[in-house]
Amino acid sequence: MAIQGKAPSSLLELKKLIDSVDDGEGSLEWQWLTYIYDTLTARKTYHKKQQLKRKLMFQVASEHLSEDELQSIDKQAEDIVDKQLQVEEEGQ
């Protein structure tokens, strides 16, 4: 079962929930909530780094490549994404 949609609350709210169930003994619920929080925080950090990396790469590419070269790279990227989406759809 895949979960889709927006998170029911912010990571800050999840952290408050974790703190509220902390009995000092490391219950199973607390461990799972902590694991989820750590995983989501790492994922958020990863995505922020990737966005910054993409932005910097685009900036450098636009400074050093001609307009034709940029359009060629953009077309190649679109083709790769289209192929990847097609493979994912066929796999479902």
Secondary structure as a PSIPRED ss2 file (coil, helix, strand):
# PSIPRED VFORMAT (PSIPRED V4.0)

   1 M C   1.000  0.000  0.000
   2 A C   1.000  0.000  0.000
   3 I C   1.000  0.000  0.000
   4 Q C   1.000  0.000  0.000
   5 G C   1.000  0.000  0.000
   6 K C   1.000  0.000  0.000
   7 A C   1.000  0.000  0.000
   8 P C   1.000  0.000  0.000
   9 S C   1.000  0.000  0.000
  10 S C   1.000  0.000  0.000
  11 L H   0.000  1.000  0.000
  12 L H   0.000  1.000  0.000
  13 E H   0.000  1.000  0.000
  14 L H   0.000  1.000  0.000
  15 K H   0.000  1.000  0.000
  16 K H   0.000  1.000  0.000
  17 L H   0.000  1.000  0.000
  18 I H   0.000  1.000  0.000
  19 D H   0.000  1.000  0.000
  20 S H   0.000  1.000  0.000
  21 V H   0.000  1.000  0.000
  22 D C   1.000  0.000  0.000
  23 D C   1.000  0.000  0.000
  24 G C   1.000  0.000  0.000
  25 E C   1.000  0.000  0.000
  26 G C   1.000  0.000  0.000
  27 S C   1.000  0.000  0.000
  28 L H   0.000  1.000  0.000
  29 E H   0.000  1.000  0.000
  30 W H   0.000  1.000  0.000
  31 Q H   0.000  1.000  0.000
  32 W H   0.000  1.000  0.000
  33 L H   0.000  1.000  0.000
  34 T H   0.000  1.000  0.000
  35 Y H   0.000  1.000  0.000
  36 I H   0.000  1.000  0.000
  37 Y H   0.000  1.000  0.000
  38 D H   0.000  1.000  0.000
  39 T H   0.000  1.000  0.000
  40 L H   0.000  1.000  0.000
  41 T H   0.000  1.000  0.000
  42 A H   0.000  1.000  0.000
  43 R H   0.000  1.000  0.000
  44 K H   0.000  1.000  0.000
  45 T H   0.000  1.000  0.000
  46 Y H   0.000  1.000  0.000
  47 H H   0.000  1.000  0.000
  48 K H   0.000  1.000  0.000
  49 K H   0.000  1.000  0.000
  50 Q H   0.000  1.000  0.000
  51 Q H   0.000  1.000  0.000
  52 L H   0.000  1.000  0.000
  53 K H   0.000  1.000  0.000
  54 R H   0.000  1.000  0.000
  55 K H   0.000  1.000  0.000
  56 L H   0.000  1.000  0.000
  57 M H   0.000  1.000  0.000
  58 F H   0.000  1.000  0.000
  59 Q H   0.000  1.000  0.000
  60 V H   0.000  1.000  0.000
  61 A H   0.000  1.000  0.000
  62 S H   0.000  1.000  0.000
  63 E H   0.000  1.000  0.000
  64 H H   0.000  1.000  0.000
  65 L C   1.000  0.000  0.000
  66 S C   1.000  0.000  0.000
  67 E H   0.000  1.000  0.000
  68 D H   0.000  1.000  0.000
  69 E H   0.000  1.000  0.000
  70 L H   0.000  1.000  0.000
  71 Q H   0.000  1.000  0.000
  72 S H   0.000  1.000  0.000
  73 I H   0.000  1.000  0.000
  74 D H   0.000  1.000  0.000
  75 K H   0.000  1.000  0.000
  76 Q H   0.000  1.000  0.000
  77 A H   0.000  1.000  0.000
  78 E H   0.000  1.000  0.000
  79 D H   0.000  1.000  0.000
  80 I H   0.000  1.000  0.000
  81 V H   0.000  1.000  0.000
  82 D H   0.000  1.000  0.000
  83 K H   0.000  1.000  0.000
  84 Q H   0.000  1.000  0.000
  85 L H   0.000  1.000  0.000
  86 Q H   0.000  1.000  0.000
  87 V H   0.000  1.000  0.000
  88 E H   0.000  1.000  0.000
  89 E H   0.000  1.000  0.000
  90 E H   0.000  1.000  0.000
  91 G H   0.000  1.000  0.000
  92 Q C   1.000  0.000  0.000
